[in-house]
Amino acid sequence: MDKEEKRTFYLELGKRITKHRKKAGLKQESLASLISLSRTSMINIEKGRQQPSIYLLCEIANHLNVTVTALVPKLIRSDEIRPDWKKTIDTQFGNDSKAIETMNRFLFDVKTPK
């Protein structure tokens, strides 16, 4: 897994935690307190900046009353992206990491069933 794939994975994980937290009617501070974290750590997890341990992920899922698999996104490796798509992405976006991240998220959404 390269750096960009890892970043996309944790961003998606954070989005899923946020979605299920809101669905459960919890604020960031409340969930953080339940799992003995600071609100700042909870924010960082939801933004994809902090990588939760497996144990912490299980705790989060437990308090949100969902399975861990509901939170964890499917990995998409760059070698799974069709070569012609990868070439187009590289040609169109070059070194624009923000645009590449957006495209990776799009490809992730297309590939992942909701």
Protein Blocks (a to p, Z undefined) as FASTA:
>chain_A
ZZklmmmmmmmmmmmmmmmmmmnopafklmmmmnopafklmmmmmnopaccdfklmmmmm
mmnopafklmmccdddfklpcfklmmmmmmmnmmamklmmmmmmmmmmmmpcZZ
